[in-house]
């Protein structure tokens, strides 16, 4: 999967095998303009742009970055959203069924609290690992040519880059 990021914040994508990365495109000279780009759900933000300026490719309309490059960043957001939604749902269950569950299985409330704490710790650890992976990606120096290309197209670069 490849994403085309445009300075007007438009993001399009093309569904290609996972093996077709930006490096593959660069190595084989794939004509990016010949691909059929479709609107993407991915929203362009400063973090995605920071990744694209490090690992992307210039295209006539913007920068192309492969899905694998932005997946770790997107995964962090999905983990946080999913965990938050699960916590809200779990609290609703506890509010509506907690007294009944405690009456049927004494100690349920405390065991649930302990399990919730272990799950929260596990999710926090997974998020911390994903953030460390993202930080490692961002420790790479931005490509000056990609940054200049983005500016020439009218794009604004985030600070810090």
N, C-alpha and C positions, 0 to 999 in steps of 0.2 A: 504494500500500500504506500502510495506517495501522496503527500499534501503539497498543494501550491498555495503559498501565502502571498497575498497582494497587499501593497501599502494602504489600500482603501479598506483594510481589515476583512476583505473577502477571503474565504478559505474554500478551496475545492480539493477534490481527491480523485484518485483513480485506483481501482482495486486490482492490484497485481500480486503475483505470488510473493511470499515473504523473502524469497531470495533476490527479488529485484529491489535493491536498496539504492541509496544515493551513490554509494561506491560502485555498484554494478552499472548504474547509468553512466557515471563518469568513465569507467573503464571501457564500456562498450559503445559509448557515443550515442546512446538512445536519444531520439528526437522527442524531447518533452512536449513540443508544440503539436506533435501529431497525435498525442494521446487525447482521449475523450474525458475531460475533467467534469465532475459532477459536484454540486453543492455538498459541503461537508457539515457535519454537526459540530466539529471541532471549532472552538472559538479562539481566535488569535489573541494572545495576551503577551505580555512582556517576556515571560519565561519561555514560551514556545519560540518567540523571535530570537531570544538569546541562544537557544539551542540551534535554530536554523542558521544563525550567523557563524556558528562553529562547525556544523556538520552538513549544511545544506549545499545546494547547487544553484547557480544563477539561472533564471529563466527570463524570457522576454517580459513577462508580467510580474515577476516577483522572485521569490526563493522557493525552491522545492526541497522538502525534507521528508525522509522516509518515516513511516509509522513507528518503526522500532525506536527511532531516536526520541520521539515524543511520548512513547508509551509509558515510560517510567514516571514521567511527570503526570500524565493523565491517570495513571494507576493510583498515585497518591491521593488525588482528588476523589476518585471513586471509592477508595478505602475509607476515607473520612466520611463521605456522604453515606455510604452503606452502613458504616458503624453507627453514625448518628441516627439514622432511620431505624436501625435495629434497637438502639437504646430507647427511642421514643415508643416503639411498639412493645418492647419488654416492660416499660413502665406502665403502659396501658393494661397489659395482662396482669401485672402485679396489683394495680389498683382495683381491677374488676374481679380477679379470681384469687388474689393473695390470701384473704381470710379463709376462703373455702379450702384452698390447697393446704394451708397451715393446719386447719381442723382435720383434714383427711390424712395428712402426712406431717405430724409434728416435726419441727425442725426445718421444714421446707423453706421458710423465709431466710434463715441463716445460710443454708446450703446454696440457695439461689444468690444471695449476696456474695458469698465466697466465689461461686462460679462466675458471676458477673465481673468480679475483681480480676480473676485470672484471665478472662476473655479480654477485658480492657487492657491489661498489661500486655497480652499477646499482640493485640492490635496496635498498641503504642509502639511496641518493638518492631513490628512489621513496617509501620510508617517511618520510624526512625531509620531503618535499613534502606527503605526506598529513598528517603531524603538524602542519605549518605551516598547512594548511587547517583542521584541527581547532582549532588555537589561535586562528585567526581567528574561527571560530564562537564559541568560548568567550570571546572578547573582548567580545562583546555582553553587555550587562547583563541579569541575570536579571529576569524579570517578577515583581514582588512579588505580584501577584494570583495567579499560578500557584503560587508558593511557598506562599502562605497557603492556597490550595485544597488543596495536597498535605498540609500540616500538619493542616488541619481533618479530612481523611480518615484521619488517624492515621499519615501518612507521616513519615519522618525525612529531612531534607535533608543532603546531604554537605557536608563542610567541607574545602576551600573550595567555595563554591557557584559 
